[in-house]
Amino acid sequence: MSSLNLDDFSDLIERPDGGVRRDAEERRERLAVPPGALGRLDELGEWLAAAQSTVPVKAIERPRAVLFAGDHGVAGLGVSARPAGGAHRLARAVLDGESPVAVLARRSGVPVRVVDVALDCDPDELPAEVVRHRVRRGSGRIDVEDALTAAEAEQAFRAGMAIADEEADSGTDLVVLGDLSVGGTTAAATLVAALCGTDASVVTGRGGQPIDDLAWMRKCAAVRDALRRARPVLGDQLELLRTVGGADLAAITGFLLQSAVRRTPVILDGVVSAACALVAQRVAFRAPDWWLAGHRSGEPAQAKALDRLAVDPLLDQGVTAGEGTGAMLALPLVQAAAALAAELPEIKLEPEAKPEPEVKPELEDEPEPKAEVEADPGPEAKVEAHPEPEADPGVEAEQAGAEPELGGQGRESRP
């Protein structure tokens, strides 16, 4: 019986801060660039703000690539274009800076960490820092036997958790997640088919280095047989990883869950990390809110897993190299979203002008005040104020009906 209780993750993992995300959305409305003009970069910036619990979002300054390495016994069936037990060569190429992910990381200034969980090689072939978390030398052949013992499954899971804590404690603010494996896509396809309830042929792809039709048929048969062993243990995710997963897949699942606990955003790479994310979702349903899908690899199992997770890949460039290459390609896009959200200026709104009170202009030479005029006393007062000259006696007589006297003249006779 395992002492590891996966149910604890449901209580420990919280979603990114929804209130902060709403604040980021409101701030986006005030930026000089019109809303929607930056496409999905707006959504990424708001997601990062919620993950960081800060507005405006902080720049991604300390990203890190973490690659889990392991071999799978099922590769001995000829299901991979690479030789069985050859994953240590992939790890060596990364350490020597000769793999695609190493080149991209070097150009971006991103440190790469390789974690050997189950490589099938002598530990002395690799640096001590790489092999210190090794659980076993290669995982079991999942079509006929368990990938791990119960103790090994728990050890691998806890190793992934420990690495997540180490990265969070060191200040890593974003993880680019990948895998270095031979036969890992077969185990991943089995996990996806078991959790999604699909047939082997629906989820089986041709791997990072494409295989021919005959090898694909062998791979389908291996997934089919492994599925028969997986279905009875679907209710216990750690038991599922022990039965048909592998040490590297168990470590990746533990890493994803503990990164969500520590609020560390993660960019997923290909089908292996997508399958582990699907297992982790079964453990804690809030955990996928902390992950981005870097790219679409073309593997049918990856597409099925991301659809179930409701995660839309950032890029679709047909990259099948694996090893974290696609996730590393998506990193500059996420960094650009953070920079734009943090540095674009807000529109400065001019305050509305208040109407000023009307002011009468002052006259330079004010006229002297006019003398007060008494109230109009009426017609009688006007007559008194302007007396008429003495009346002509002749006029008065005429008004009285008498004939006027004509001085020095006789009276005019009237009939």
C-alpha positions as CSV (number, residue, x, y, z in Angstrom):
1,M,0.0,0.0,0.0
2,S,1.4,3.4,-1.0
3,S,1.9,6.1,1.6
4,L,1.3,8.7,-1.1
5,N,-2.3,10.1,-1.0
6,L,-3.1,11.6,-4.4
7,D,-6.4,13.0,-3.1
8,D,-4.4,15.7,-1.2
9,F,-3.7,17.4,-4.5
10,S,-7.3,18.3,-5.0
11,D,-7.3,20.3,-1.8
12,L,-3.8,21.8,-2.4
13,I,-4.2,23.0,-6.0
14,E,-6.1,26.3,-6.6
15,R,-6.9,27.9,-9.9
16,P,-5.0,31.0,-11.0
17,D,-6.5,34.2,-9.4
18,G,-9.8,34.9,-11.1
19,G,-10.1,38.4,-9.6
20,V,-6.6,39.4,-10.9
21,R,-7.5,38.0,-14.3
22,R,-10.6,40.3,-14.4
23,D,-8.3,43.3,-13.4
24,A,-6.0,42.3,-16.3
25,E,-8.9,42.3,-18.7
26,E,-10.0,45.7,-17.6
27,R,-6.5,47.0,-17.9
28,R,-6.3,45.6,-21.4
29,E,-9.4,47.7,-22.3
30,R,-7.5,50.8,-21.5
31,L,-4.3,50.1,-23.5
32,A,-3.5,52.1,-26.6
33,V,-3.7,49.1,-28.9
34,P,-7.4,48.3,-29.5
35,P,-8.7,45.1,-27.8
36,G,-8.4,42.1,-30.1
37,A,-5.7,43.5,-32.2
38,L,-3.1,41.3,-30.6
39,G,-5.1,38.1,-30.9
40,R,-4.3,35.3,-28.6
41,L,-1.4,37.3,-27.0
42,D,-4.1,39.1,-25.0
43,E,-5.4,35.9,-23.6
44,L,-1.9,34.7,-22.7
45,G,-1.0,38.0,-20.9
46,E,-4.2,37.7,-18.8
47,W,-3.5,34.1,-18.0
48,L,0.0,35.0,-16.9
49,A,-1.3,37.8,-14.7
50,A,-3.7,35.5,-13.0
51,A,-0.9,32.9,-12.5
52,Q,1.4,35.5,-11.0
53,S,-1.4,37.2,-9.0
54,T,-0.3,40.7,-10.2
55,V,-1.4,43.4,-12.6
56,P,0.3,44.4,-14.8
57,V,2.0,41.0,-15.5
58,K,5.7,40.6,-14.8
59,A,8.1,39.7,-17.6
60,I,9.2,36.0,-17.9
61,E,12.8,36.4,-16.7
62,R,13.8,33.0,-15.4
63,P,12.3,30.2,-17.6
64,R,13.8,26.7,-17.5
65,A,13.6,23.6,-19.7
66,V,13.2,20.4,-17.7
67,L,13.5,17.1,-19.7
68,F,12.7,13.7,-18.1
69,A,14.6,10.8,-19.6
70,G,13.8,7.1,-19.6
71,D,13.8,3.9,-21.7
72,H,10.8,1.6,-22.1
73,G,11.0,-2.2,-22.5
74,V,8.2,-2.1,-25.1
75,A,10.7,-0.5,-27.5
76,G,12.2,-4.0,-27.9
77,L,9.2,-5.0,-30.0
78,G,10.3,-2.7,-32.8
79,V,7.7,0.0,-32.2
80,S,10.2,2.9,-32.5
81,A,12.6,4.0,-35.3
82,R,15.3,4.4,-32.6
83,P,17.1,1.4,-31.1
84,A,15.7,0.1,-27.8
85,G,17.7,1.4,-24.9
86,G,19.0,4.3,-26.8
87,A,17.5,7.2,-24.9
88,H,20.8,7.9,-23.2
89,R,22.1,9.1,-26.6
90,L,19.3,11.7,-26.7
91,A,20.3,12.9,-23.3
92,R,23.9,13.1,-24.2
93,A,23.0,15.2,-27.3
94,V,21.1,17.7,-25.1
95,L,24.0,17.9,-22.6
96,D,26.4,18.5,-25.5
97,G,24.2,21.2,-27.0
98,E,23.7,19.3,-30.2
99,S,19.9,18.6,-30.1
100,P,17.2,21.0,-31.5
101,V,16.0,21.9,-28.0
102,A,19.5,22.6,-26.9
103,V,20.1,24.9,-29.8
104,L,16.9,26.8,-29.2
105,A,17.5,27.1,-25.5
106,R,21.0,28.4,-26.1
107,R,19.8,31.0,-28.5
108,S,17.1,32.1,-25.9
109,G,19.4,32.0,-22.9
110,V,17.3,29.3,-21.2
111,P,19.0,26.7,-19.0
112,V,18.2,23.1,-19.7
113,R,17.9,20.4,-17.0
114,V,18.0,16.7,-17.9
115,V,16.6,14.3,-15.3
116,D,17.5,10.6,-15.7
117,V,14.6,8.6,-14.2
118,A,15.0,5.3,-16.1
119,L,17.7,5.4,-18.7
120,D,19.1,2.0,-19.8
121,C,22.8,2.8,-19.4
122,D,25.5,2.9,-16.9
123,P,25.1,5.8,-14.5
124,D,28.8,6.7,-15.0
125,E,28.1,7.7,-18.6
126,L,26.2,10.8,-17.4
127,P,26.9,13.6,-14.9
128,A,26.0,12.9,-11.3
129,E,23.4,15.8,-11.3
130,V,21.6,14.1,-14.1
131,V,21.4,10.6,-12.6
132,R,20.7,11.4,-8.9
133,H,16.9,10.8,-9.3
134,R,17.2,7.5,-11.2
135,V,14.6,5.0,-10.1
136,R,15.6,2.0,-12.2
137,R,17.4,1.0,-15.5
138,G,14.6,1.0,-18.1
139,S,10.8,0.4,-17.5
140,G,9.1,-2.9,-17.9
141,R,7.5,-4.1,-21.2
142,I,3.9,-2.9,-20.6
143,D,2.2,-5.3,-23.0
144,V,3.0,-8.3,-20.9
145,E,4.3,-7.0,-17.5
146,D,4.0,-4.0,-15.2
147,A,6.2,-1.0,-16.0
148,L,7.2,-0.5,-12.3
149,T,6.8,-2.0,-8.9
150,A,4.6,-0.1,-6.5
151,A,7.6,1.2,-4.6
152,E,9.3,2.4,-7.9
153,A,6.1,4.1,-9.0
154,E,5.9,6.1,-5.8
155,Q,9.7,6.9,-5.9
156,A,9.4,8.2,-9.4
157,F,6.3,10.2,-8.6
158,R,8.0,11.8,-5.6
159,A,11.1,12.5,-7.7
160,G,9.0,14.6,-10.0
161,M,7.5,16.4,-7.0
162,A,10.9,17.1,-5.6
163,I,12.1,18.6,-8.9
164,A,9.1,20.8,-9.1
165,D,9.9,22.1,-5.6
166,E,13.5,22.7,-6.5
167,E,12.5,24.7,-9.5
168,A,10.0,26.8,-7.6
169,D,12.5,27.4,-4.8
170,S,15.2,28.5,-7.2
171,G,12.9,31.2,-8.7
172,T,11.9,29.5,-12.0
173,D,8.9,31.5,-13.3
174,L,8.0,29.2,-16.2
175,V,8.9,25.6,-17.1
176,V,9.3,24.2,-20.6
177,L,8.5,20.5,-20.1
178,G,9.8,17.7,-22.4
179,D,10.9,14.1,-22.4
180,L,13.8,12.0,-23.8
181,S,12.6,8.5,-24.3
182,V,12.5,5.5,-26.7
183,G,9.2,3.7,-26.5
184,G,7.6,6.5,-24.5
185,T,5.0,7.3,-27.1
186,T,3.7,3.8,-26.9
187,A,3.1,4.1,-23.2
188,A,1.6,7.5,-23.6
189,A,-0.8,6.2,-26.3
190,T,-1.9,3.5,-23.9
191,L,-2.6,5.9,-21.1
192,V,-4.6,8.2,-23.4
193,A,-6.6,5.3,-24.8
194,A,-7.4,4.0,-21.4
195,L,-8.5,7.3,-19.9
196,C,-10.5,8.3,-23.0
197,G,-12.0,4.9,-23.7
198,T,-10.8,4.6,-27.3
199,D,-9.3,1.8,-29.3
200,A,-5.6,1.4,-29.9
201,S,-5.7,2.3,-33.6
202,V,-7.3,5.7,-32.8
203,V,-4.4,6.9,-30.6
204,T,-1.4,5.2,-32.1
205,G,0.9,7.5,-34.1
206,R,4.2,7.0,-35.8
207,G,6.4,8.6,-33.2
208,G,8.9,11.5,-33.2
209,Q,11.1,9.7,-35.8
210,P,8.4,8.3,-38.1
211,I,8.0,4.5,-38.4
212,D,6.9,2.5,-41.4
213,D,3.5,0.7,-41.7
214,L,4.8,-2.6,-40.3
215,A,6.3,-1.0,-37.2
216,W,3.0,1.0,-36.8
217,M,1.0,-2.3,-36.8
218,R,3.4,-3.7,-34.1
219,K,2.9,-0.6,-32.1
220,C,-0.9,-0.8,-32.4
221,A,-0.7,-4.4,-31.1
222,A,1.4,-3.4,-28.2
223,V,-1.0,-0.6,-27.2
224,R,-4.0,-3.0,-27.6
225,D,-2.4,-5.6,-25.3
226,A,-1.3,-3.0,-22.8
227,L,-4.9,-1.6,-22.7
228,R,-6.2,-4.9,-21.5
229,R,-3.9,-4.6,-18.5
230,A,-4.7,-0.9,-18.0
231,R,-8.5,-1.0,-17.8
232,P,-8.8,-2.9,-14.5
233,V,-6.8,-0.2,-12.7
234,L,-8.3,3.0,-14.1
235,G,-9.6,4.1,-10.8
236,D,-6.2,4.5,-9.3
237,Q,-3.9,6.9,-11.2
238,L,-0.7,5.9,-9.5
239,E,-1.5,2.2,-10.1
240,L,-2.2,3.1,-13.7
241,L,1.2,4.6,-14.1
242,R,2.8,1.6,-12.4
243,T,1.1,-0.8,-14.7
244,V,1.3,0.7,-18.2
245,G,3.3,4.0,-17.7
246,G,6.9,4.1,-16.8
247,A,9.3,5.8,-14.4
248,D,9.6,8.9,-16.6
249,L,5.9,9.2,-17.0
250,A,5.2,8.8,-13.3
251,A,7.9,11.5,-12.6
252,I,6.3,13.9,-15.1
253,T,2.9,13.4,-13.6
254,G,4.2,14.2,-10.1
255,F,6.1,17.2,-11.5
256,L,3.0,18.6,-13.1
257,L,0.8,18.3,-10.0
258,Q,3.4,19.8,-7.7
259,S,4.1,22.6,-10.1
260,A,0.4,23.5,-9.9
261,V,0.6,23.4,-6.1
262,R,3.6,25.8,-6.2
263,R,1.8,28.0,-8.8
264,T,4.4,27.5,-11.5
265,P,3.2,27.7,-15.1
266,V,4.2,24.9,-17.4
267,I,4.4,24.6,-21.2
268,L,3.7,21.1,-22.4
269,D,5.5,19.6,-25.3
270,G,4.3,16.5,-27.1
271,V,2.2,13.3,-26.6
272,V,4.2,12.1,-23.5
273,S,3.6,15.3,-21.5
274,A,0.0,15.5,-22.7
275,A,-0.7,11.9,-21.6
276,C,0.8,12.7,-18.1
277,A,-1.3,15.9,-18.0
278,L,-4.4,13.8,-18.6
279,V,-3.5,11.5,-15.7
280,A,-2.8,14.5,-13.5
281,Q,-6.2,16.0,-14.4
282,R,-7.8,12.8,-13.0
283,V,-6.0,13.5,-9.8
284,A,-6.8,17.2,-9.5
285,F,-9.3,18.8,-11.9
286,R,-8.0,22.3,-11.3
287,A,-4.4,21.5,-12.3
288,P,-4.8,22.0,-16.1
289,D,-5.4,25.7,-15.5
290,W,-1.6,26.0,-14.9
291,W,-0.5,24.5,-18.2
292,L,-0.2,25.6,-21.8
293,A,0.2,23.3,-24.8
294,G,3.2,24.5,-26.7
295,H,2.4,23.0,-30.1
296,R,0.5,20.4,-32.1
297,S,2.8,17.4,-32.7
298,G,0.6,15.5,-35.1
299,E,0.3,12.5,-32.8
300,P,-3.3,11.4,-32.5
301,A,-3.0,10.6,-28.8
302,Q,-1.8,14.1,-28.1
303,A,-4.8,15.6,-30.0
304,K,-7.1,13.3,-28.0
305,A,-5.6,14.3,-24.7
306,L,-5.5,18.0,-25.3
307,D,-9.1,17.9,-26.5
308,R,-10.1,16.2,-23.2
309,L,-8.1,18.8,-21.3
310,A,-9.7,21.6,-23.2
311,V,-6.2,23.0,-24.0
312,D,-5.6,24.6,-27.4
313,P,-1.9,24.4,-28.7
314,L,-0.1,27.7,-29.3
315,L,1.7,26.6,-32.5
316,D,1.1,24.2,-35.3
317,Q,4.4,24.0,-37.3
318,G,4.5,20.2,-37.9
319,V,7.4,19.7,-35.5
320,T,7.8,16.0,-34.5
321,A,11.2,16.1,-33.0
322,G,10.0,15.8,-29.5
323,E,12.5,16.4,-26.6
324,G,10.8,19.7,-25.7
325,T,11.5,21.3,-29.1
326,G,7.9,22.4,-29.7
327,A,7.4,23.8,-26.2
328,M,10.7,25.7,-26.5
329,L,9.5,27.2,-29.8
330,A,6.3,28.5,-28.0
331,L,8.3,30.1,-25.2
332,P,9.1,33.4,-27.1
333,L,5.4,33.7,-27.8
334,V,4.6,33.6,-24.1
335,Q,7.4,36.0,-23.3
336,A,6.1,38.4,-26.0
337,A,2.6,38.3,-24.5
338,A,4.0,39.1,-21.0
339,A,6.1,42.0,-22.4
340,L,3.2,43.5,-24.3
341,A,0.8,43.2,-21.4
342,A,3.3,44.8,-19.1
343,E,4.8,47.6,-21.2
344,L,2.1,48.9,-23.5
345,P,0.9,52.3,-22.3
346,E,-2.6,53.0,-21.2
347,I,-4.8,55.6,-22.8
348,K,-4.8,58.8,-20.8
349,L,-8.3,60.2,-20.8
350,E,-8.7,64.0,-20.7
351,P,-11.0,65.1,-17.8
352,E,-14.3,66.7,-19.0
353,A,-14.0,70.5,-19.0
354,K,-16.5,72.1,-16.6
355,P,-18.3,75.3,-17.9
356,E,-16.7,78.4,-16.5
357,P,-18.9,81.0,-14.9
358,E,-19.7,84.0,-17.2
359,V,-17.7,87.0,-16.3
360,K,-18.6,90.5,-17.5
361,P,-15.7,92.4,-18.9
362,E,-14.6,95.5,-16.9
363,L,-14.8,98.8,-18.8
364,E,-11.7,100.9,-18.8
365,D,-13.5,104.2,-18.4
366,E,-16.7,103.7,-16.5
367,P,-19.2,106.4,-17.2
368,E,-20.2,108.7,-14.4
369,P,-23.4,107.6,-12.7
370,K,-26.5,109.4,-14.1
371,A,-28.4,111.6,-11.8
372,E,-31.5,110.0,-10.3
373,V,-34.6,110.9,-12.2
374,E,-37.7,111.4,-10.2
375,A,-40.7,109.3,-11.1
376,D,-42.9,110.7,-13.9
377,P,-45.5,112.8,-12.1
378,G,-48.0,112.7,-15.0
379,P,-49.3,115.1,-17.6
380,E,-50.2,117.8,-15.1
381,A,-46.7,118.1,-13.8
382,K,-45.5,118.4,-17.4
383,V,-47.7,121.3,-18.0
384,E,-46.5,123.0,-14.9
385,A,-42.9,122.3,-15.9
386,H,-43.5,123.9,-19.3
387,P,-46.1,126.8,-19.1
388,E,-47.5,127.9,-22.3
389,P,-47.3,131.6,-23.3
390,E,-50.3,133.8,-22.5
391,A,-53.3,133.1,-24.6
392,D,-54.2,135.5,-27.4
393,P,-57.5,137.3,-26.5
394,G,-58.7,136.6,-30.0
395,V,-58.2,133.0,-29.7
396,E,-60.1,132.9,-26.4
397,A,-63.0,134.8,-27.9
398,E,-63.1,132.4,-30.8
399,Q,-63.2,129.5,-28.5
400,A,-66.0,131.1,-26.5
401,G,-68.0,131.7,-29.7
402,A,-67.4,135.4,-29.8
403,E,-66.0,137.2,-32.7
404,P,-62.5,138.4,-32.2
405,E,-61.9,142.1,-32.1
406,L,-59.9,143.4,-34.9
407,G,-57.8,146.1,-33.9
408,G,-58.2,149.3,-36.2
409,Q,-60.6,147.5,-38.5
410,G,-64.4,147.3,-38.7
411,R,-66.3,144.2,-38.0
412,E,-66.9,141.8,-40.8
413,S,-70.7,141.5,-41.5
414,R,-72.0,137.9,-41.7
415,P,-75.3,136.9,-43.1
